[in-house]
Amino acid sequence: MSLHRALQTVTGLLVGLAAVSVYLLVLRPAFDGSSEWDPRQIHIEPYPAPSLALTSTRGEDVRLEDFRGQLVLVFFGFSNCPDVCPATLLHWSRALGELEARGLGFQGLFVSVDPDRDTTDALEGWMANFHPSIVAATGTREEVERVAADWGVYVDIHQDHDIHGDHTDHPHGDENLDGDENLDDSDGDRIPDYMVEHSTRTFVVSAEGQVVRLLQPYLDEGSMVDTLLPLLTR
Protein backbone atom coordinates (compact mmCIF):
# COMPACT_ATOMS: atom_id res chain seq x y z
CA MET A 1 0.00 0.00 0.00
CA SER A 2 1.35 3.43 -0.89
CA LEU A 3 2.07 6.00 1.77
CA HIS A 4 -0.62 8.27 0.32
CA ARG A 5 -3.25 5.52 0.48
CA ALA A 6 -2.23 4.60 4.01
CA LEU A 7 -2.61 8.23 5.14
CA GLN A 8 -6.10 8.36 3.57
CA THR A 9 -7.09 5.20 5.44
CA VAL A 10 -5.80 6.48 8.79
CA THR A 11 -7.49 9.86 8.25
CA GLY A 12 -10.81 8.16 7.50
CA LEU A 13 -10.57 6.07 10.65
CA LEU A 14 -9.81 9.12 12.78
CA VAL A 15 -12.77 11.04 11.35
CA GLY A 16 -15.06 8.09 12.01
CA LEU A 17 -13.85 7.74 15.59
CA ALA A 18 -14.32 11.46 16.14
CA ALA A 19 -17.93 11.26 14.90
CA VAL A 20 -18.68 8.34 17.21
CA SER A 21 -17.16 10.20 20.15
CA VAL A 22 -19.29 13.27 19.50
CA TYR A 23 -22.42 11.10 19.37
CA LEU A 24 -21.60 9.26 22.59
CA LEU A 25 -20.52 12.32 24.54
CA VAL A 26 -22.90 14.99 23.22
CA LEU A 27 -25.75 13.81 21.04
CA ARG A 28 -26.80 10.49 22.56
CA PRO A 29 -29.57 10.93 25.16
CA ALA A 30 -28.35 10.41 28.71
CA PHE A 31 -29.61 7.48 30.74
CA ASP A 32 -29.39 6.48 34.37
CA GLY A 33 -27.22 3.40 34.27
CA SER A 34 -29.58 0.95 32.58
CA SER A 35 -28.11 -1.30 29.91
CA GLU A 36 -29.68 0.61 27.05
CA TRP A 37 -31.55 3.82 26.42
CA ASP A 38 -35.32 3.44 26.70
CA PRO A 39 -37.29 5.60 24.20
CA ARG A 40 -40.44 5.25 26.30
CA GLN A 41 -39.15 7.58 28.97
CA ILE A 42 -36.94 10.60 29.37
CA HIS A 43 -34.32 9.87 32.00
CA ILE A 44 -33.57 12.86 34.18
CA GLU A 45 -31.78 13.74 37.35
CA PRO A 46 -34.48 13.57 40.06
CA TYR A 47 -35.59 16.93 41.38
CA PRO A 48 -38.20 18.09 43.93
CA ALA A 49 -41.66 18.21 42.40
CA PRO A 50 -43.03 21.77 42.20
CA SER A 51 -45.97 22.69 44.38
CA LEU A 52 -49.47 22.01 43.09
CA ALA A 53 -52.58 23.33 44.84
CA LEU A 54 -55.84 23.34 42.89
CA THR A 55 -59.45 22.16 43.22
CA SER A 56 -60.90 18.75 42.39
CA THR A 57 -64.10 18.18 40.41
CA ARG A 58 -65.84 17.66 43.76
CA GLY A 59 -64.77 21.07 44.99
CA GLU A 60 -62.12 19.68 47.32
CA ASP A 61 -58.59 21.02 47.68
CA VAL A 62 -55.99 19.01 45.75
CA ARG A 63 -52.36 19.26 46.79
CA LEU A 64 -49.52 17.11 45.51
CA GLU A 65 -48.29 16.49 49.04
CA ASP A 66 -51.64 14.83 49.82
CA PHE A 67 -50.34 11.85 47.81
CA ARG A 68 -46.96 11.58 49.52
CA GLY A 69 -46.05 7.93 49.93
CA GLN A 70 -47.55 7.03 46.54
CA LEU A 71 -46.15 7.07 43.03
CA VAL A 72 -47.98 9.90 41.23
CA LEU A 73 -48.37 10.53 37.50
CA VAL A 74 -49.13 14.15 36.61
CA PHE A 75 -50.40 15.26 33.19
CA PHE A 76 -51.55 18.69 32.01
CA GLY A 77 -54.31 18.72 29.38
CA PHE A 78 -57.96 19.56 28.74
CA SER A 79 -61.22 17.70 28.18
CA ASN A 80 -61.88 19.02 24.65
CA CYS A 81 -58.55 17.58 23.52
CA PRO A 82 -59.14 15.24 20.56
CA ASP A 83 -56.12 12.97 20.91
CA VAL A 84 -53.27 12.87 23.41
CA CYS A 85 -55.29 13.74 26.54
CA PRO A 86 -57.95 11.01 26.29
CA ALA A 87 -55.30 8.57 25.02
CA THR A 88 -53.12 9.30 28.06
CA LEU A 89 -55.96 8.80 30.53
CA LEU A 90 -57.11 5.64 28.75
CA HIS A 91 -53.61 4.15 28.97
CA TRP A 92 -53.42 5.21 32.62
CA SER A 93 -56.73 3.46 33.26
CA ARG A 94 -55.63 0.23 31.60
CA ALA A 95 -52.22 0.32 33.31
CA LEU A 96 -53.94 0.77 36.67
CA GLY A 97 -56.06 -2.29 35.95
CA GLU A 98 -52.96 -4.36 35.21
CA LEU A 99 -51.10 -3.08 38.26
CA GLU A 100 -54.04 -3.60 40.60
CA ALA A 101 -54.02 -7.29 39.63
CA ARG A 102 -50.49 -7.38 41.08
CA GLY A 103 -51.42 -5.48 44.21
CA LEU A 104 -49.73 -2.31 42.93
CA GLY A 105 -50.82 1.02 41.55
CA PHE A 106 -50.19 4.73 41.19
CA GLN A 107 -52.14 7.93 41.70
CA GLY A 108 -53.10 9.67 38.47
CA LEU A 109 -53.48 13.46 38.61
CA PHE A 110 -54.90 15.25 35.57
CA VAL A 111 -54.56 19.05 35.60
CA SER A 112 -56.80 20.99 33.24
CA VAL A 113 -55.13 23.88 31.42
CA ASP A 114 -58.51 25.04 30.05
CA PRO A 115 -60.43 26.30 33.11
CA ASP A 116 -62.88 28.37 31.06
CA ARG A 117 -64.42 25.26 29.47
CA ASP A 118 -63.37 22.70 32.05
CA THR A 119 -65.75 23.65 34.81
CA THR A 120 -65.92 21.18 37.66
CA ASP A 121 -69.17 19.70 36.29
CA ALA A 122 -67.87 19.38 32.72
CA LEU A 123 -64.58 17.90 33.89
CA GLU A 124 -66.28 15.43 36.24
CA GLY A 125 -68.50 14.18 33.41
CA TRP A 126 -65.50 13.66 31.13
CA MET A 127 -63.48 11.89 33.81
CA ALA A 128 -66.26 9.32 34.20
CA ASN A 129 -64.79 7.66 31.09
CA PHE A 130 -61.60 6.72 32.93
CA HIS A 131 -60.38 4.90 36.03
CA PRO A 132 -62.24 6.23 39.09
CA SER A 133 -59.05 6.71 41.10
CA ILE A 134 -57.69 9.36 38.72
CA VAL A 135 -58.12 12.83 40.19
CA ALA A 136 -58.85 15.80 37.94
CA ALA A 137 -57.92 19.26 39.18
CA THR A 138 -58.63 22.76 37.96
CA GLY A 139 -58.78 26.30 39.27
CA THR A 140 -58.93 29.91 38.18
CA ARG A 141 -56.98 30.90 35.09
CA GLU A 142 -54.41 32.60 37.29
CA GLU A 143 -53.99 29.51 39.47
CA VAL A 144 -53.63 27.20 36.48
CA GLU A 145 -51.13 29.54 34.82
CA ARG A 146 -49.02 29.64 37.98
CA VAL A 147 -48.99 25.86 38.42
CA ALA A 148 -48.18 25.24 34.74
CA ALA A 149 -45.32 27.75 34.91
CA ASP A 150 -43.95 26.14 38.08
CA TRP A 151 -43.91 22.75 36.35
CA GLY A 152 -42.33 24.10 33.16
CA VAL A 153 -45.43 23.19 31.15
CA TYR A 154 -46.03 24.99 27.87
CA VAL A 155 -49.61 26.25 27.40
CA ASP A 156 -50.88 28.54 24.67
CA ILE A 157 -54.54 29.43 24.23
CA HIS A 158 -55.43 31.42 21.15
CA GLN A 159 -58.41 32.18 18.96
CA ASP A 160 -59.12 29.69 16.22
CA HIS A 161 -62.19 28.35 14.46
CA ASP A 162 -61.04 24.81 15.16
CA ILE A 163 -61.80 24.10 18.82
CA HIS A 164 -59.54 21.01 18.79
CA GLY A 165 -56.16 21.56 20.38
CA ASP A 166 -52.69 21.14 18.99
CA HIS A 167 -49.89 19.82 21.14
CA THR A 168 -46.23 20.45 21.54
CA ASP A 169 -43.51 19.80 24.04
CA HIS A 170 -41.90 23.20 24.40
CA PRO A 171 -40.28 23.55 27.82
CA HIS A 172 -41.62 27.05 28.39
CA GLY A 173 -44.50 29.16 27.25
CA ASP A 174 -47.39 31.35 28.28
CA GLU A 175 -51.10 31.58 27.78
CA ASN A 176 -52.89 34.09 25.63
CA LEU A 177 -56.58 34.34 24.77
CA ASP A 178 -57.44 36.68 21.93
CA GLY A 179 -60.92 37.56 20.75
CA ASP A 180 -64.27 36.51 22.14
CA GLU A 181 -65.90 34.44 19.41
CA ASN A 182 -67.99 31.54 20.68
CA LEU A 183 -69.72 28.41 19.46
CA ASP A 184 -73.11 27.08 20.53
CA ASP A 185 -73.16 23.78 22.38
CA SER A 186 -76.01 21.28 22.15
CA ASP A 187 -78.01 23.16 24.82
CA GLY A 188 -77.73 26.47 23.02
CA ASP A 189 -75.26 27.92 25.53
CA ARG A 190 -72.27 29.88 24.37
CA ILE A 191 -68.91 28.11 24.73
CA PRO A 192 -65.51 29.66 24.05
CA ASP A 193 -64.07 28.97 20.60
CA TYR A 194 -60.30 28.78 20.84
CA MET A 195 -57.33 26.51 20.36
CA VAL A 196 -55.18 25.01 23.12
CA GLU A 197 -51.58 23.95 22.65
CA HIS A 198 -49.80 22.27 25.54
CA SER A 199 -46.93 20.05 26.57
CA THR A 200 -47.65 16.34 26.31
CA ARG A 201 -45.16 14.67 28.64
CA THR A 202 -46.21 12.91 31.84
CA PHE A 203 -44.37 13.66 35.07
CA VAL A 204 -43.64 10.68 37.33
CA VAL A 205 -43.34 11.75 40.97
CA SER A 206 -41.86 9.31 43.46
CA ALA A 207 -43.32 8.49 46.86
CA GLU A 208 -40.75 10.90 48.31
CA GLY A 209 -41.99 13.80 46.16
CA GLN A 210 -39.23 13.78 43.52
CA VAL A 211 -39.83 14.02 39.77
CA VAL A 212 -37.94 10.91 38.65
CA ARG A 213 -39.12 10.30 35.08
CA LEU A 214 -40.79 12.06 32.17
CA LEU A 215 -42.91 9.70 30.07
CA GLN A 216 -43.25 10.17 26.34
CA PRO A 217 -46.75 10.91 24.94
CA TYR A 218 -48.93 8.07 23.66
CA LEU A 219 -47.16 5.52 25.85
CA ASP A 220 -49.33 2.38 25.80
CA GLU A 221 -50.32 0.62 29.00
CA GLY A 222 -47.91 -2.30 28.52
CA SER A 223 -44.92 -0.01 28.16
CA MET A 224 -46.19 2.10 31.03
CA VAL A 225 -46.42 -0.90 33.35
CA ASP A 226 -42.92 -2.03 32.35
CA THR A 227 -41.59 1.47 33.02
CA LEU A 228 -43.30 1.94 36.38
CA LEU A 229 -42.74 -1.52 37.87
CA PRO A 230 -39.11 -0.85 38.91
CA LEU A 231 -40.29 2.30 40.69
CA LEU A 232 -43.13 0.48 42.45
CA THR A 233 -41.18 -2.57 43.59
CA ARG A 234 -37.83 -1.14 44.67
Helices and strands as residue ranges (DSSP letters): H 3-22, I 23-27, E 41-48, E 53-56, E 61-63, G 64-67, E 72-77, H 84-100, E 107-112, H 120-127, E 135-138, H 141-150, E 155-159, E 166-167, E 182-184, E 190-192, E 194-198, E 202-205, E 210-215, H 221-233
